[in-house]
Amino acid sequence: MAMSVEEERVVASVPMGLLIGGEWRHARSGNELRVEDPATGDSIAMVADGGPEDAIDALEAASRAQASWAATAPRFRAEILRAAFELIMARQDDLALLMTLEMGKPVAESKGEVAYAAEFFRWFSEEAVRMKGEYYRSPDGITKVLTTRSPVGPCYLITPWNFPLAMGTRKIGPALAAGCTVILKPAEQTPLCSLALGSILLEAGLPAGVLNIVNTSEPDVITDRLIGDTRLRKLSFTGSTEVGKTLMRNASTNLLRLSMELGGNAPLIVFSDADLDKAIPGAIFAKMRNGGEACTSANRILVHKDLADSFSERLAEELSKMKVARGTVAGAQVGPLIDQDALTKVSGLLEEATAAGGRLLTGGDRVGDKGYFYAPTVITGVPRGARIFREEIFGPVAPIYTFDDDDEAYALANDTNYGLVSYIFTESFKRVHLAIDALQSGMVGVNQGLVSNAAAPFGGVKHSGFGREGGFEGIQEYLDVKYAALNLS
């Protein structure tokens, strides 16, 4: 399917090179990387495909710019981020269309992500001027303790494909606010939003070399080169737990500061007193946001036995009505999965679950013969030992399990190596507080299917990683604490 004139215009507005030292350039090898529309399988752009030499050039540029950027006034950094926020919002429609073309989500949902992404720049523009230290008298009464905070240095930021603009701003915003320079490696499937973001930051006045962007089809090669270089001081990664473990091992030789936002297996608990008029739309949002391709997606829906039949039937009815289509089609609610590998994984999990005794209430198959579409699906009766209970689905599939009492619900929810987010639906104030304490996750959504908020600390526990992005805590990931002992006796 050929792109429309408007789609061609939006894609043509994006620089297709590597951003290194303030300039857009070709890869040293001359290689290019194909960007695919997951709704059609067609090519929509060719971008520069960087290699290890390009990555080292980017690190060199970031290292040269580090001292001068760290020395800039916090207000200067804040104004650049604020200007970038304004530019993103002014171009919300174009950026949303660009996101839909390379990632697949419906345009309306893409517009929501653009606004969410911009908010990180506004939030951290305000945090840039609030990096406080402390000054106090030590217990011995002789020494005064002075603490200050300084940027950690050049940072390597690795972002995933599922939120191609927001994952960039969520990392770049605090890094720039803290006074760090950056090498950004966007996901191979979705480089266009990152390239557009780089162009916006340059337009906002960001000095050359402070942000560098390296697209690549060789992520392992360039990552190994970068994290082995002593000029790099921090790595922030969002992606799978297995890749995160490998990066941690490799980063240990250089003792890099690390932030890891890894996999999830989010439980959504519908307690016996839940209001289904709240729980059904909440579950739909928690499950179907981004077509289920989110680490925060409700992966296991746990429903009290007394509500299970009613909840399951109503959820299946609502999901069966959702319009599955290319994200640019009017009224589209569910776009394609990102690629063939994603489609194969989701299909395989469903086949195993049904073979193990699961009962499909709706969906359960591919939609169309072009692109990577999968029908919104509800399945019940799956054994708890099935792979779909243990693994992150990353697709529009809602498995429903039942429980008898609250203790069993908590045990089921915590029966995973992951701990990113949990969701609960209850009308009991007491149960809310008991659940928050009982659930082993970094975040809890209470009677709502959304926790993402630029003003809140996003992150998990256990195999979902460590460190926080967003909130007051987010900028601390990019700052070192320095302590001075002052003898004033």
C-alpha positions in Angstrom: 0.0 0.0 0.0 1.5 3.3 -1.1 1.7 6.1 1.5 -0.6 9.1 1.1 0.8 12.5 0.2 0.4 13.6 3.9 2.3 10.5 5.1 5.1 11.0 2.6 5.4 14.7 3.7 5.7 13.7 7.4 8.3 11.0 6.7 10.3 13.4 4.4 10.5 16.0 7.2 12.6 13.7 9.3 16.5 13.7 9.0 17.5 10.2 8.0 21.2 10.3 9.2 23.1 9.8 12.4 23.3 12.8 14.7 26.9 13.2 15.8 28.5 16.4 17.1 25.5 18.5 16.0 25.6 17.3 12.4 23.5 14.8 10.5 25.7 12.4 8.6 25.8 9.1 6.8 27.1 6.0 8.5 30.8 5.4 7.9 30.0 2.2 6.1 27.4 3.8 3.9 24.9 1.2 5.1 21.2 2.0 5.5 18.5 0.5 7.7 15.0 -0.2 6.4 12.0 1.1 8.4 8.8 -0.9 7.9 5.1 -0.1 8.3 3.9 -3.0 10.5 0.4 -2.6 9.2 1.4 -3.4 5.6 5.0 -4.8 5.7 6.0 -2.1 3.2 9.1 0.0 3.5 8.5 3.6 4.5 12.0 5.0 4.9 15.7 4.2 4.8 17.9 5.6 7.6 21.6 5.5 8.2 22.7 2.3 9.8 25.5 3.1 12.2 28.4 0.8 13.1 30.9 0.7 16.0 33.1 3.5 14.5 30.0 5.8 14.4 29.2 4.9 18.0 32.7 5.9 19.1 32.5 9.1 17.1 29.3 9.8 19.0 31.0 9.1 22.4 33.9 11.3 21.4 31.4 14.1 20.6 29.6 13.6 23.9 32.8 13.6 25.8 34.0 16.8 24.2 30.7 18.5 25.1 30.4 17.2 28.6 32.4 19.8 30.6 30.8 22.8 28.9 27.3 21.4 29.1 27.7 20.6 32.8 28.9 24.1 33.4 25.9 25.7 31.8 23.4 27.4 34.1 20.5 25.2 35.2 18.1 27.8 33.9 19.7 27.6 30.4 19.2 23.8 30.3 15.7 24.3 31.6 14.8 26.7 28.9 16.0 24.4 26.1 13.8 21.6 27.5 10.9 23.9 27.8 11.3 25.1 24.2 11.5 21.5 23.1 8.2 20.8 25.0 6.5 23.6 23.1 7.8 22.4 19.7 6.7 18.9 20.3 3.2 20.0 21.3 3.0 22.3 18.2 3.8 19.3 16.0 1.7 16.8 17.8 -0.3 15.8 14.7 2.8 15.2 12.5 4.6 13.3 15.3 1.6 11.2 16.0 1.2 10.2 12.3 5.0 9.5 12.1 4.7 7.2 15.2 1.7 5.3 13.7 3.5 4.7 10.5 6.6 3.2 12.1 5.1 1.5 15.2 1.5 0.8 14.2 -0.7 2.1 17.1 -3.8 4.1 16.2 -3.3 7.8 15.5 -5.5 8.8 18.5 -3.3 6.8 20.8 -0.2 8.1 19.2 -1.3 11.7 19.9 -1.7 10.7 23.5 1.9 9.4 23.6 3.2 12.6 22.0 1.6 14.6 24.8 2.9 12.2 27.4 6.4 12.3 25.9 6.4 16.1 25.8 5.5 16.2 29.5 8.8 14.7 30.5 10.6 17.7 28.9 8.3 20.1 30.8 8.7 18.2 34.1 12.5 18.0 33.9 12.8 21.6 32.7 11.4 22.4 36.1 13.6 19.9 38.0 16.7 21.2 36.3 16.7 24.2 38.7 16.0 22.2 41.8 19.1 20.0 42.2 19.5 20.7 45.9 22.4 19.8 48.2 22.6 20.0 52.0 24.6 21.8 54.7 24.4 20.7 58.3 26.5 20.2 61.5 28.0 16.8 62.1 27.2 15.1 65.4 30.7 15.8 66.8 30.0 19.5 66.6 33.3 20.2 64.9 32.7 19.6 61.2 30.1 21.0 58.8 28.8 18.6 56.2 28.3 20.0 52.7 26.8 17.9 49.9 26.4 18.9 46.3 25.2 17.0 43.2 27.0 16.9 39.8 26.2 15.2 36.5 27.5 11.6 36.2 28.9 12.3 32.7 28.3 10.9 29.2 25.3 8.5 29.2 24.2 5.8 26.8 20.5 5.5 26.5 18.8 2.5 24.8 15.1 2.8 24.1 12.5 0.2 22.9 10.2 0.3 20.0 6.8 0.2 21.8 6.8 3.9 22.9 9.2 5.4 20.4 8.9 9.0 21.5 8.1 8.8 25.2 10.9 6.4 26.0 13.3 8.9 24.5 12.1 11.9 26.3 11.8 10.0 29.6 15.6 9.3 29.5 16.9 12.3 27.6 14.9 14.8 29.7 16.5 14.1 33.1 20.0 13.5 31.6 20.0 16.9 29.9 18.5 18.6 33.0 21.2 17.1 35.2 24.0 18.3 32.8 24.8 15.0 31.2 25.6 14.5 27.5 23.9 11.6 25.7 24.3 8.9 23.1 20.8 7.6 22.2 20.3 4.3 20.4 16.7 4.0 19.3 15.1 0.6 18.5 15.9 -0.8 15.1 12.2 -0.9 14.2 11.3 2.7 15.2 14.1 5.2 14.6 12.1 7.9 13.0 10.5 9.4 16.1 14.0 9.6 17.8 15.4 11.3 14.7 12.5 13.8 14.7 13.2 14.4 18.4 16.8 15.1 17.8 15.9 17.7 15.2 13.5 19.4 17.6 16.2 19.6 20.3 18.7 21.2 18.0 16.0 23.7 16.9 15.4 24.4 20.6 19.0 25.5 21.0 20.7 22.3 22.3 24.5 22.8 21.7 26.3 20.5 19.3 27.5 17.1 20.8 25.1 17.2 23.8 22.7 14.8 22.1 24.0 12.2 19.6 21.8 9.6 17.9 23.0 6.3 16.4 20.6 4.1 14.6 21.9 0.6 14.0 21.1 -2.9 13.0 24.1 -4.1 15.1 23.0 -3.1 18.6 25.1 -5.7 20.4 28.3 -4.7 18.5 28.0 -0.9 19.2 26.8 -1.4 22.7 29.8 -3.6 23.6 32.1 -0.9 22.1 30.5 1.9 24.1 30.2 0.3 27.5 33.8 -0.9 27.4 35.0 2.7 26.9 36.0 4.5 30.1 34.6 7.8 28.9 31.1 6.5 29.2 29.7 6.8 32.8 26.1 5.6 32.7 23.8 3.2 30.9 20.1 3.4 30.9 18.2 0.5 29.2 14.6 -0.3 28.7 13.9 -3.7 27.2 13.9 -7.4 28.0 15.2 -8.9 31.3 17.5 -11.3 29.5 19.2 -8.5 27.5 19.3 -6.4 30.7 21.2 -9.1 32.5 23.8 -9.3 29.7 24.2 -5.6 29.7 24.7 -5.6 33.5 27.5 -8.2 33.2 29.2 -6.3 30.5 28.9 -3.0 32.2 30.5 -4.3 35.3 34.0 -4.1 33.8 33.6 -0.3 33.5 31.5 0.0 36.7 28.9 2.1 34.9 25.9 3.7 36.7 22.9 1.6 35.6 19.2 2.2 35.3 17.3 -0.9 34.1 13.6 -0.9 33.2 13.0 -4.5 32.2 10.2 -7.0 31.6 6.9 -7.3 33.3 4.1 -9.8 34.1 1.5 -7.5 35.6 -1.3 -8.9 37.6 -4.7 -7.2 37.6 -6.8 -8.2 40.6 -10.6 -7.9 40.6 -11.6 -8.3 44.3 -15.0 -9.6 45.4 -16.3 -6.1 46.1 -15.1 -4.6 42.9 -17.4 -2.4 40.9 -17.4 -4.0 37.4 -18.5 -0.7 35.8 -15.0 0.5 36.9 -13.1 -2.8 36.6 -14.1 -3.6 33.0 -13.0 -0.3 31.4 -9.9 -0.3 33.7 -9.0 -3.8 32.6 -9.5 -2.9 28.9 -7.2 0.1 29.3 -4.5 -1.8 31.2 -4.7 -4.7 28.7 -5.2 -3.0 25.4 -3.2 0.2 25.7 -0.7 0.0 22.9 -2.4 -3.2 21.7 -1.0 -5.0 24.7 2.6 -4.2 23.7 3.6 -2.6 26.9 5.6 -3.7 29.9 2.8 -2.3 32.0 0.2 -4.3 30.2 -2.1 -6.5 32.4 -0.6 -9.9 31.7 -2.6 -12.0 34.2 -6.2 -11.0 35.1 -7.1 -12.5 38.5 -10.9 -12.3 39.3 -12.7 -13.4 42.4 -14.7 -16.6 41.7 -18.0 -14.9 42.4 -17.4 -12.3 39.7 -15.5 -14.4 37.2 -18.3 -15.4 34.8 -19.8 -11.9 34.6 -16.5 -10.2 34.3 -15.2 -12.6 31.6 -18.4 -12.3 29.5 -18.5 -8.5 29.7 -14.8 -8.2 28.9 -15.1 -10.6 25.9 -18.1 -8.6 24.6 -16.2 -5.3 24.8 -13.0 -6.6 23.2 -14.9 -8.3 20.4 -16.3 -4.9 19.4 -12.8 -3.2 19.0 -11.9 -2.2 15.5 -8.6 -3.8 14.3 -7.1 -1.8 11.5 -4.2 0.2 10.3 -3.7 3.0 12.7 -4.5 5.7 10.2 -8.0 4.3 9.5 -10.8 6.3 11.1 -12.0 4.6 14.2 -9.1 2.2 14.5 -8.7 1.0 18.1 -6.1 -1.8 17.7 -3.2 -1.6 15.4 -0.8 -4.3 14.3 1.9 -6.0 16.4 5.4 -4.7 15.7 6.7 -7.5 13.4 6.5 -11.1 12.4 8.4 -12.3 15.5 5.8 -10.7 17.8 3.0 -12.2 15.9 4.6 -15.6 16.0 5.1 -15.4 19.8 1.5 -14.3 20.5 0.1 -17.1 18.3 2.3 -19.7 19.9 1.3 -18.7 23.4 -2.4 -19.0 22.5 -1.9 -22.3 20.8 -0.2 -23.8 23.8 -2.8 -22.3 26.2 -5.8 -23.7 24.3 -4.1 -27.1 23.9 -3.7 -27.1 27.7 -7.4 -26.6 28.2 -8.0 -22.9 27.8 -11.3 -21.8 26.5 -11.5 -18.9 24.0 -14.3 -16.4 24.6 -13.3 -14.2 21.7 -10.4 -13.8 19.3 -7.6 -16.2 19.2 -6.4 -15.7 15.6 -4.6 -13.5 13.2 -6.6 -10.7 11.4 -6.1 -10.4 7.6 -3.2 -11.6 5.5 -1.2 -8.4 5.4 0.6 -6.8 8.2 0.9 -8.2 11.7 -2.6 -7.9 13.2 -4.0 -10.2 15.9 -7.6 -10.2 17.2 -8.3 -8.9 20.8 -8.6 -12.2 22.7 -10.1 -13.4 26.0 -9.2 -16.9 27.3 -10.2 -18.6 30.5 -9.5 -21.9 32.2 -5.7 -21.8 31.4 -3.7 -23.9 33.9 -1.4 -21.8 36.0 1.6 -23.8 34.9 1.1 -22.7 31.3 3.8 -20.6 29.6 1.3 -17.7 29.1 1.0 -17.4 32.9 4.8 -17.1 33.3 5.8 -15.1 30.2 5.1 -11.5 29.1 2.5 -11.8 26.3 3.1 -8.4 24.6 -0.1 -8.6 22.6 -3.9 -8.1 22.8 -4.5 -11.3 24.8 -6.3 -11.3 28.2 -6.0 -14.6 30.2 -8.4 -14.7 33.1 -7.7 -16.8 36.3 -9.9 -17.1 39.4 -9.1 -17.0 43.1 -11.1 -17.8 46.3 -9.8 -15.2 48.8 -7.4 -12.3 49.1 -4.5 -14.3 50.3 -4.7 -16.5 47.2 -4.9 -13.4 45.0 -1.7 -12.0 46.5 0.1 -15.3 46.2 -0.9 -15.6 42.5 0.0 -12.0 41.8 3.4 -12.4 43.4 4.1 -15.8 41.8 6.5 -14.3 39.2 10.1 -13.2 38.9 8.8 -9.8 37.7 7.5 -6.9 39.7 6.9 -3.8 37.6 3.2 -2.9 38.2 0.1 -4.4 39.7 -3.5 -3.2 39.3 -6.3 -3.7 41.8 -10.1 -3.0 41.7 -11.9 -2.8 45.0 -14.3 -0.5 46.9 -12.6 -1.1 50.2 -10.3 1.6 51.6 -8.7 -1.0 53.9 -8.2 -3.5 51.1 -6.4 -0.9 49.0 -3.8 -0.3 51.7 -3.4 -4.0 52.5 -2.9 -4.7 48.8 -0.4 -2.0 48.3 1.7 -3.5 51.0 1.2 -7.1 49.9 2.0 -6.7 46.2 5.6 -7.1 45.1 5.8 -4.5 42.5 7.3 -1.0 42.0 3.9 0.5 41.1 0.2 -0.1 41.9 -2.8 1.1 39.9 -5.8 1.5 42.2 -9.2 1.4 40.4 -7.5 2.5 37.2 -5.6 0.9 34.4 -3.0 3.6 34.0 0.0 4.4 36.2 2.3 6.2 33.7 2.8 9.9 34.8 5.8 12.1 34.2 5.5 13.4 37.7 5.7 9.9 39.3 8.6 7.5 39.7 8.3 4.7 37.1 10.1 1.5 37.8 10.0 -2.0 39.2 11.5 -4.6 41.6 12.8 -8.1 41.2 13.5 -9.0 37.6 11.7 -5.9 36.4 14.8 -3.9 37.1 15.9 -1.0 39.3 16.1 2.8 39.1 13.3 5.2 38.5 12.3 7.3 35.6 10.1 10.4 36.0 9.1 12.1 39.3 11.4 13.8 41.7 13.5 10.6 41.7 14.2 10.6 37.9 16.9 13.2 37.8 18.8 11.5 40.7 19.7 8.7 38.3 21.9 11.1 36.5 23.6 12.8 39.4 26.5 11.9 41.7 26.6 13.1 45.3 29.8 14.9 46.4 30.4 15.4 50.1 32.8 18.0 51.6 33.8 18.0 55.3 34.4 21.6 56.5 36.4 22.0 59.6 35.3 25.4 60.9 36.5 25.1 64.5 
